[in-house]
């Protein structure tokens, strides 16, 4: 299986990442990728960019270094209603929205029932195409319910390489493996992402790909393993 677009990356604007959009795009080109999702954190995360950052993403070229740029966000879930940290009209102006739980954004995450109900509500938002790092052990979930919800709403669940490499969210491995096995059995969509916070991390998917193979996830379930499938999933034409 070959991943053709890295749909989870962060720039300097996230406040805790270290590369520019141009640096990420050049790294994507060198890695042989066709697409790149720029998904800086929403303003709810300490150090994150102001909402104007996302309103102004129209200035980012659609193609840099021969790589298609998807102007996006990794939105933060702020409370147990599933509220995100950007207004719906701002989300509508972007190419791609992923959302996830993060520390210091309003939810203290050990209530598995509430977390699951919250994530199911987030997936009901048709603008949210992917749930980032759902295996984070700080925010436990009922994983089968989440995977069934993802299937019902056609939302992708991310296999996050940084989580598996223990660069971020240490202790995610067993949860990610369970999610992957459930996705393989139930047929939910999967997104494989690097979660790069520096250009050297763009296109690094080795552990996520290994987990997908071990779980038996079919190539056709992985939305960013085919250019045509990715564009269709995001609602774009060539």
C-alpha positions as CSV (number, residue, x, y, z in Angstrom):
1,X,0.0,0.0,0.0
2,X,1.3,3.4,-0.9
3,X,0.1,6.7,0.7
4,X,-0.2,9.5,-1.8
5,X,-1.0,12.4,0.5
6,X,0.0,13.3,4.0
7,X,-3.1,14.8,5.4
8,X,-2.0,15.7,8.9
9,X,0.9,18.2,9.2
10,X,1.6,21.3,11.3
11,X,3.4,24.6,10.5
12,X,5.0,27.3,12.7
13,X,1.5,28.7,13.1
14,X,0.5,25.9,15.5
15,X,2.9,27.4,18.0
16,X,4.7,24.2,18.8
17,X,5.8,23.1,15.3
18,X,8.9,24.1,13.4
19,X,8.5,24.4,9.6
20,X,6.8,26.7,7.1
21,X,4.2,25.6,4.5
22,X,6.8,25.9,1.8
23,X,9.2,23.6,3.8
24,X,6.5,21.1,4.3
25,X,5.5,21.2,0.6
26,X,9.1,20.7,-0.5
27,X,9.5,17.8,1.8
28,X,6.3,16.3,0.4
29,X,7.6,16.6,-3.1
30,X,10.9,15.0,-2.1
31,X,8.9,12.1,-0.6
32,X,7.0,11.6,-3.8
33,X,3.6,12.7,-2.4
34,X,0.9,14.2,-4.6
35,X,-1.0,16.0,-1.8
36,X,-0.4,17.7,1.5
37,X,-2.9,18.6,4.2
38,X,-2.0,21.7,6.2
39,X,-3.8,21.1,9.5
40,X,-2.7,23.6,12.1
41,X,-4.4,23.4,15.4
42,X,-7.4,25.6,15.9
43,X,-7.3,28.6,18.3
44,X,-8.5,26.6,21.3
45,X,-5.1,25.0,21.9
46,X,-2.7,27.2,23.8
47,X,-0.3,28.8,21.4
48,X,-2.5,28.0,18.4
49,X,-3.2,30.6,15.7
50,X,-6.1,33.1,15.7
51,X,-9.2,32.3,13.7
52,X,-8.0,34.9,11.1
53,X,-5.2,32.5,10.2
54,X,-7.8,30.1,8.8
55,X,-9.8,32.8,7.2
56,X,-6.7,33.9,5.3
57,X,-5.7,30.5,4.1
58,X,-7.2,31.5,0.7
59,X,-3.8,33.1,0.1
60,X,-2.0,29.8,0.2
61,X,-1.5,28.5,-3.4
62,X,-3.4,25.4,-4.4
63,X,-0.1,23.8,-5.6
64,X,3.4,24.3,-4.2
65,X,6.4,22.4,-5.6
66,X,4.1,20.3,-7.7
67,X,2.1,19.1,-4.6
68,X,-1.6,19.8,-4.2
69,X,-2.2,21.7,-1.0
70,X,-5.3,21.1,1.0
71,X,-6.0,24.1,3.3
72,X,-7.2,22.6,6.5
73,X,-7.4,22.5,10.3
74,X,-7.1,20.1,13.1
75,X,-9.9,21.5,15.2
76,X,-10.1,21.0,18.9
77,X,-13.1,19.6,20.6
78,X,-14.0,22.1,23.4
79,X,-16.8,20.4,25.4
80,X,-19.0,17.4,25.6
81,X,-21.5,18.8,23.2
82,X,-18.9,18.3,20.5
83,X,-18.4,22.0,19.9
84,X,-15.3,22.9,17.9
85,X,-13.0,25.9,18.2
86,X,-13.8,27.4,14.8
87,X,-17.2,28.6,13.7
88,X,-19.0,26.6,11.0
89,X,-18.6,29.3,8.4
90,X,-14.8,29.3,8.9
91,X,-14.8,25.5,8.6
92,X,-16.8,25.8,5.4
93,X,-14.1,28.0,3.9
94,X,-11.4,25.3,4.3
95,X,-10.7,22.3,2.0
96,X,-10.4,19.8,4.8
97,X,-11.4,19.5,8.5
98,X,-10.1,17.0,11.0
99,X,-11.0,17.1,14.7
100,X,-9.7,15.5,17.8
101,X,-9.3,15.7,21.6
102,X,-6.4,17.6,22.9
103,X,-5.2,18.4,26.4
104,X,-5.7,22.0,27.8
105,X,-8.7,22.5,25.5
106,X,-11.6,22.2,28.0
107,X,-12.1,18.4,28.3
108,X,-10.5,16.4,31.0
109,X,-10.7,13.0,29.4
110,X,-11.2,10.0,31.6
111,X,-14.9,9.6,31.3
112,X,-15.1,7.0,28.5
113,X,-18.9,7.2,28.1
114,X,-18.9,11.0,27.8
115,X,-15.9,11.0,25.5
116,X,-17.6,8.4,23.2
117,X,-20.9,10.3,23.1
118,X,-18.9,13.5,22.3
119,X,-17.0,12.0,19.5
120,X,-20.1,10.6,17.9
121,X,-21.6,14.1,18.0
122,X,-18.5,15.5,16.3
123,X,-18.8,12.9,13.6
124,X,-22.3,14.1,12.8
125,X,-20.9,17.3,11.6
126,X,-20.6,16.7,7.8
127,X,-17.6,19.1,7.5
128,X,-15.5,16.9,9.8
129,X,-13.9,14.3,7.5
130,X,-11.4,12.7,9.9
131,X,-10.9,12.1,13.6
132,X,-7.3,12.7,14.6
133,X,-5.4,10.2,16.8
134,X,-8.5,8.5,18.3
135,X,-6.2,6.1,20.2
136,X,-5.0,8.7,22.6
137,X,-5.1,7.0,26.1
138,X,-5.7,10.3,27.8
139,X,-9.2,10.3,26.2
140,X,-10.5,6.7,26.5
141,X,-13.3,5.7,24.2
142,X,-15.6,2.7,23.5
143,X,-13.8,1.9,20.3
144,X,-16.4,-0.3,18.7
145,X,-19.1,2.4,19.1
146,X,-16.7,4.9,17.6
147,X,-15.9,2.8,14.6
148,X,-19.5,2.0,14.0
149,X,-20.2,5.8,14.2
150,X,-17.4,6.5,11.7
151,X,-18.9,4.0,9.3
152,X,-22.4,5.5,9.6
153,X,-21.2,9.0,9.0
154,X,-18.5,8.2,6.5
155,X,-15.8,9.7,8.7
156,X,-12.2,8.5,8.5
157,X,-10.4,7.4,11.7
158,X,-6.7,8.3,11.7
159,X,-3.9,5.9,12.2
160,X,-1.4,8.4,13.5
161,X,2.3,7.5,12.9
162,X,3.5,9.9,15.7
163,X,1.3,8.1,18.2
164,X,2.7,4.7,17.2
165,X,6.2,5.9,17.2
166,X,5.7,7.3,20.8
167,X,6.7,10.7,19.6
168,X,3.4,11.9,20.9
169,X,0.6,10.4,23.1
170,X,2.7,7.6,24.6
171,X,0.7,4.5,25.4
172,X,-1.5,4.7,22.2
173,X,-0.3,1.5,20.6
174,X,-2.7,-1.0,22.0
175,X,-5.7,1.4,21.5
176,X,-4.6,2.1,17.9
177,X,-4.3,-1.7,17.2
178,X,-7.8,-2.3,18.5
179,X,-9.2,0.5,16.4
180,X,-7.4,-0.8,13.3
181,X,-8.7,-4.3,13.9
182,X,-12.3,-3.0,14.3
183,X,-12.0,-0.9,11.2
184,X,-10.8,-4.0,9.2
185,X,-13.8,-6.0,10.5
186,X,-16.5,-3.3,10.3
187,X,-15.2,-1.6,7.1
188,X,-14.8,1.9,8.4
189,X,-12.6,4.4,6.5
190,X,-9.1,5.0,7.6
191,X,-6.7,7.9,7.1
192,X,-3.0,7.3,7.6
193,X,-1.1,10.5,8.8
194,X,2.3,11.5,9.9
195,X,1.2,14.3,12.3
196,X,4.5,16.0,11.2
197,X,5.5,18.9,13.3
198,X,8.7,19.5,11.3
199,X,9.4,19.0,7.6
200,X,11.6,15.9,8.2
201,X,8.5,14.1,9.4
202,X,6.4,14.6,6.3
203,X,5.5,11.3,4.6
204,X,6.7,9.1,7.5
205,X,4.1,6.4,7.8
206,X,6.1,3.2,8.4
207,X,4.5,2.2,11.7
208,X,1.0,3.2,10.7
209,X,1.3,1.2,7.5
210,X,2.6,-1.8,9.4
211,X,-0.3,-1.7,11.9
212,X,-2.8,-1.4,9.0
213,X,-1.3,-4.5,7.3
214,X,-1.3,-6.5,10.6
215,X,-4.9,-5.6,11.3
216,X,-6.0,-6.6,7.8
217,X,-7.2,-3.2,6.7
218,X,-7.9,-3.3,2.9
219,X,-6.3,-0.8,0.7
220,X,-9.7,0.4,-0.5
221,X,-10.5,1.5,3.1
222,X,-7.6,3.9,3.3
223,X,-8.8,7.2,1.8
224,X,-5.3,8.6,1.1
225,X,-3.9,5.5,-0.6
226,X,-5.5,6.5,-3.9
227,X,-5.6,10.0,-5.4
228,X,-9.0,9.5,-7.0
229,X,-10.4,8.1,-3.7
230,X,-9.0,11.0,-1.7
231,X,-10.5,13.6,-4.0
232,X,-13.8,11.9,-4.0
233,X,-13.8,11.6,-0.2
234,X,-13.1,15.3,0.2
235,X,-15.6,16.3,-2.5
236,X,-13.0,17.6,-5.0
237,X,-12.5,17.1,-8.7
238,X,-9.1,16.9,-10.4
